[in-house]
């Protein structure tokens, strides 16, 4: 997730409050500003006496010519470089992002942000907003936070549905009211994730719970932000979640509560390209997958030959939630 710091130098209480209320990740402050900020709210401070030490752990770097780009790559990799591109707008980001990580772009206007975020597709790690115009600050924060991971969902053919016995399943209550067509990606292996729909469809049995996804058996992987996964068993309140819609567009949410209960389970197996994938879900009418047409389909109505939306990933392994270049067979 891209970061947004707001530069507040000289001190401006109104700008600090704008940054806090807008969802900024950090404040770049003059000496002494960090202690003043802590009285107003919790946020990372970047200052000579801040959480991140300005001038040591993060430094300013002005780019006036090509030579400045080359010199920037010689700065120790653990140091955050806040790059002021001067008259250049695109070239420095392309060159720097290709050679170095931990780059933040200094931006003064809304129009400057997209070039920095999109350089070589991966973009800079964050932006530092250098303006005292509170309206512009809000616009930039909203733009950066709206930049989302878009996933390529595909249709998988259902090969079989098999009732199992009792097992521990996980319900995830989020801090988001999900709409029709939204849910989470869950699977029994890191090769494929099924889009499990939120419990927001009216039914005669229970009231809709638009904040909830009945995600499946406790062993399952769930896709979370930044291309990572977690086991459902690891989820705790406050952790980040990835809500996904039928177009593959994503948004960040947070775990509000996790419920683990013993329930009857159902195995769903499917085929995507030449790979078989699976998920184990609660055997219940209120548990739904998603069809390629964008309609939820109840688990009890699912049959062999139906198509459901999945995220298929390379047949590589995962270690501590990260993809690794190692072939692992799971099944």
LUMGUMI-854501 format. One line per 2 residues: number of its first residue (from 0); their letters; for each residue x, y, z of C-alpha. Coordinates in steps of 0.25 Angstrom, whole numbers. Layout:
NUM> a> X/Y/Z ~ ... $
//
This chain:
0> xx> 0/0/0 ~ 6/14/-4 $
2> xx> 9/23/7 ~ 6/38/8 $
4> xx> 14/47/17 ~ 10/62/18 $
6> xx> 21/72/20 ~ 17/82/31 $
8> xx> 29/92/32 ~ 27/102/37 $
10> xx> 17/97/48 ~ 3/98/44 $
12> xx> -8/92/54 ~ -19/92/43 $
14> xx> -10/85/33 ~ -7/74/43 $
16> xx> -22/72/46 ~ -25/71/31 $
18> xx> -14/61/30 ~ -19/53/42 $
20> xx> -34/53/38 ~ -30/50/23 $
22> xx> -23/37/26 ~ -8/41/24 $
24> xx> 2/31/28 ~ 13/41/33 $
26> xx> 16/56/36 ~ 30/62/32 $
28> xx> 32/72/43 ~ 43/82/48 $
30> xx> 50/79/61 ~ 40/80/73 $
32> xx> 28/77/64 ~ 27/62/67 $
34> xx> 23/65/82 ~ 13/75/78 $
36> xx> 7/65/68 ~ 6/54/79 $
38> xx> -4/63/86 ~ -13/63/74 $
40> xx> -13/49/70 ~ -5/36/67 $
42> xx> 3/37/54 ~ 17/34/49 $
44> xx> 26/46/51 ~ 38/49/42 $
46> xx> 47/59/48 ~ 61/61/54 $
48> xx> 54/56/67 ~ 43/48/61 $
50> xx> 39/33/60 ~ 47/33/47 $
52> xx> 60/42/48 ~ 60/52/37 $
54> xx> 74/54/32 ~ 78/40/36 $
56> xx> 67/30/33 ~ 60/38/23 $
58> xx> 67/49/14 ~ 64/59/4 $
60> xx> 70/58/-10 ~ 68/68/-21 $
62> xx> 70/64/-35 ~ 75/75/-45 $
64> xx> 82/66/-55 ~ 85/51/-59 $
66> xx> 97/51/-50 ~ 88/53/-38 $
68> xx> 80/41/-41 ~ 93/32/-42 $
70> xx> 98/38/-28 ~ 84/35/-22 $
72> xx> 86/20/-25 ~ 99/20/-16 $
74> xx> 91/24/-3 ~ 90/13/6 $
76> xx> 78/4/2 ~ 72/5/16 $
78> xx> 71/20/16 ~ 57/26/10 $
80> xx> 60/36/-1 ~ 50/47/-2 $
82> xx> 53/52/-17 ~ 50/66/-22 $
84> xx> 50/64/-37 ~ 51/79/-40 $
86> xx> 47/82/-54 ~ 46/67/-58 $
88> xx> 33/60/-55 ~ 34/46/-61 $
90> xx> 49/42/-64 ~ 54/42/-50 $
92> xx> 44/33/-45 ~ 46/23/-57 $
94> xx> 61/23/-55 ~ 61/23/-40 $
96> xx> 50/12/-38 ~ 58/3/-47 $
98> xx> 70/4/-39 ~ 66/6/-24 $
100> xx> 54/4/-14 ~ 50/12/-2 $
102> xx> 47/25/-11 ~ 37/35/-8 $
104> xx> 33/46/-17 ~ 32/60/-13 $
106> xx> 19/66/-20 ~ 13/80/-19 $
108> xx> 1/78/-28 ~ -10/67/-30 $
110> xx> -6/66/-45 ~ 9/62/-41 $
112> xx> 4/49/-33 ~ 0/39/-44 $
114> xx> 14/40/-51 ~ 21/36/-39 $
116> xx> 11/25/-35 ~ 11/19/-48 $
118> xx> 26/19/-51 ~ 30/5/-57 $
120> xx> 16/0/-52 ~ 21/-2/-38 $
122> xx> 23/13/-35 ~ 30/20/-23 $
124> xx> 27/15/-9 ~ 20/27/-5 $
126> xx> 18/42/-7 ~ 22/54/2 $
128> xx> 12/65/0 ~ 18/79/0 $
130> xx> 7/89/1 ~ -1/97/11 $
132> xx> -14/96/3 ~ -23/87/11 $
134> xx> -32/84/-1 ~ -20/80/-9 $
136> xx> -15/71/2 ~ -28/64/3 $
138> xx> -29/62/-12 ~ -15/56/-12 $
140> xx> -17/46/0 ~ -30/42/-6 $
142> xx> -24/39/-20 ~ -12/31/-14 $
144> xx> -21/23/-4 ~ -30/20/-16 $
146> xx> -19/14/-24 ~ -23/-1/-23 $
148> xx> -18/-15/-26 ~ -26/-20/-38 $
150> xx> -26/-35/-39 ~ -29/-43/-51 $
152> xx> -40/-53/-47 ~ -43/-65/-57 $
154> xx> -54/-75/-58 ~ -51/-89/-53 $
156> xx> -60/-101/-56 ~ -65/-108/-43 $
158> xx> -61/-123/-44 ~ -68/-128/-31 $
160> xx> -75/-124/-18 ~ -73/-134/-7 $
162> xx> -80/-133/7 ~ -70/-135/19 $
164> xx> -71/-137/33 ~ -70/-126/44 $
166> xx> -58/-117/45 ~ -54/-103/50 $
168> xx> -58/-92/40 ~ -55/-77/41 $
170> xx> -65/-65/40 ~ -58/-52/38 $
172> xx> -66/-40/42 ~ -60/-28/36 $
174> xx> -60/-12/38 ~ -67/-11/24 $
176> xx> -81/-12/19 ~ -79/-20/6 $
178> xx> -88/-19/-6 ~ -93/-30/-15 $
180> xx> -82/-35/-23 ~ -72/-33/-12 $
182> xx> -65/-43/-4 ~ -51/-50/-1 $
184> xx> -41/-59/-7 ~ -39/-72/0 $
186> xx> -33/-86/-4 ~ -27/-99/1 $
188> xx> -14/-96/-7 ~ -7/-84/-11 $
190> xx> -9/-88/-26 ~ -23/-83/-26 $
192> xx> -33/-75/-18 ~ -48/-75/-19 $
194> xx> -56/-62/-18 ~ -65/-65/-6 $
196> xx> -77/-55/-5 ~ -81/-47/7 $
198> xx> -93/-51/15 ~ -101/-39/9 $
200> xx> -112/-46/1 ~ -126/-47/8 $
202> xx> -130/-61/11 ~ -142/-67/19 $
204> xx> -132/-73/30 ~ -124/-62/36 $
206> xx> -123/-47/34 ~ -112/-42/25 $
208> xx> -98/-39/31 ~ -92/-29/20 $
210> xx> -79/-28/28 ~ -77/-43/29 $
212> xx> -70/-54/20 ~ -72/-69/24 $
214> xx> -58/-72/19 ~ -57/-86/21 $
216> xx> -48/-97/28 ~ -38/-92/38 $
218> xx> -26/-97/30 ~ -29/-89/18 $
220> xx> -21/-78/11 ~ -27/-64/10 $
222> xx> -22/-53/1 ~ -18/-40/8 $
224> xx> -12/-27/3 ~ 2/-26/-4 $
226> xx> 1/-39/-11 ~ 2/-47/3 $
228> xx> -6/-58/9 ~ -10/-62/23 $
230> xx> -16/-75/29 ~ -30/-72/34 $
232> xx> -25/-77/47 ~ -15/-66/48 $
234> xx> -26/-54/47 ~ -27/-45/58 $
236> xx> -35/-32/60 ~ -29/-20/54 $
238> xx> -21/-27/43 ~ -23/-23/29 $
240> xx> -32/-30/19 ~ -34/-30/4 $
242> xx> -48/-28/-1 ~ -50/-32/-15 $
244> xx> -61/-30/-25 ~ -65/-38/-38 $
246> xx> -56/-28/-46 ~ -44/-32/-38 $
248> xx> -44/-18/-32 ~ -40/-17/-17 $
250> xx> -41/-9/-5 ~ -34/-10/9 $
252> xx> -42/-14/21 ~ -39/-18/35 $
254> xx> -43/-30/44 ~ -53/-26/54 $
256> xx> -55/-40/60 ~ -52/-55/56 $
258> xx> -62/-66/60 ~ -57/-80/59 $
260> xx> -68/-91/61 ~ -70/-105/58 $
262> xx> -79/-107/46 ~ -81/-118/35 $
264> xx> -72/-115/23 ~ -72/-117/8 $
266> xx> -61/-119/-1 ~ -61/-111/-15 $
268> xx> -51/-115/-25 ~ -49/-108/-38 $
270> xx> -40/-107/-50 ~ -33/-95/-56 $
272> xx> -25/-97/-68 ~ -18/-110/-65 $
274> xx> -18/-108/-50 ~ -27/-114/-40 $
276> xx> -31/-105/-28 ~ -40/-106/-16 $
278> xx> -46/-100/-4 ~ -53/-105/8 $
280> xx> -65/-97/13 ~ -77/-98/23 $
282> xx> -88/-107/17 ~ -99/-96/18 $
284> xx> -109/-89/8 ~ -103/-75/12 $
286> xx> -89/-78/7 ~ -88/-74/-7 $
288> xx> -77/-73/-18 ~ -77/-64/-30 $
290> xx> -81/-67/-45 ~ -73/-61/-56 $
292> xx> -86/-53/-59 ~ -85/-46/-46 $
294> xx> -96/-54/-39 ~ -94/-61/-25 $
296> xx> -97/-76/-25 ~ -101/-83/-12 $
298> xx> -92/-95/-9 ~ -104/-104/-8 $
300> xx> -108/-100/-22 ~ -94/-102/-28 $
302> xx> -92/-114/-37 ~ -81/-121/-46 $
304> xx> -79/-113/-58 ~ -83/-99/-53 $
306> xx> -73/-88/-54 ~ -68/-80/-42 $
308> xx> -58/-68/-41 ~ -44/-71/-36 $
310> xx> -31/-64/-35 ~ -20/-74/-41 $
312> xx> -6/-71/-37 ~ 7/-77/-42 $
314> xx> 10/-91/-37 ~ 21/-86/-27 $
316> xx> 22/-87/-12 ~ 19/-78/-1 $
318> xx> 28/-76/11 ~ 22/-67/22 $
320> xx> 11/-62/13 ~ 21/-58/2 $
322> xx> 22/-64/-12 ~ 35/-71/-13 $
324> xx> 42/-77/-26 ~ 40/-91/-22 $
326> xx> 31/-101/-28 ~ 22/-108/-17 $
328> xx> 11/-118/-20 ~ -1/-116/-11 $
330> x> -14/-125/-11 $
//
